Structure formats: C-alpha cells, structure tokens
C-alpha cells in the first residue's frame, strides 16, 4: 500500500507542477497581451488628436457647403422668377402690337371683301380668340 500511496503522491505532485506551469504560461501571455494592448492604445491616442481636428474641419466645411447650397438655391429661384417675369413682359410687349395689327388687317380685309361684295365663310369661335396676322 505504500507504493500505491507513493504513486498517488507523485501523480498529485506532477499534476500540481503541470498546473503551476500552465498558470505561469497564462500569466506571461496575459502580460504580453496587456503590453500589446497598451502600445495599441498609445498609438490610437496619437491618432485621435488629428482625427478630432479633421472632424472639426469637415464639420465646418460641411456647414459652409450647406450655406452655399442654400444661397445658390435661393439665387436660382430668384433668377427663375426674374426670367419668368421678363418672358411675360416680353410676351405682352410683342403680342399686344401683333394682335392689334392683326385686328387692323382683319378689319381692312373684311372692309375690302364687303366693298367688293364677297361673302366670307364663317370663322370658328376659336379664331376670334387668337387672331393671326
């Protein structure tokens, strides 16, 4: 029984030594991992400063771009209104005399027809609205 007890003590001692070795290996690996993480943290802190300034610059540029876009949109809207107004005025300025001269020409043509006794075919109602020259 002494040999069995001796074998049990030796197996227990070997298991204890293996566990101690595994714990030391885990400790060394965790220290190396902690050192790597600390160096990565220091490196990332080095990059955060410039990134914050770049972020601020990008925000300022974005705000400026939004303001320029809004201003351009308003100016295009004003230009469109001015163009529409100008086209409307030009249309009035050109079409009014054309209509007047068209009416005068129709009157003269009707007078000549009447003078020579020719009858004119009836004109559809739509032609009265938009007389031609």
Secondary structure, 3 states (H helix, E strand, C coil): CHHHHHHHHHHHHHHHHHHHHHHHHHHHHHHHHHHHHHHHHHHHHHHHHHHHHHHHHHHHHHHHHHHHHHHHHHHHHHHHHHHHHHHHHHHHHHHHHHHHHHHHHHHHHHHHHHHHCCCCCCCCHHHHHCCCC
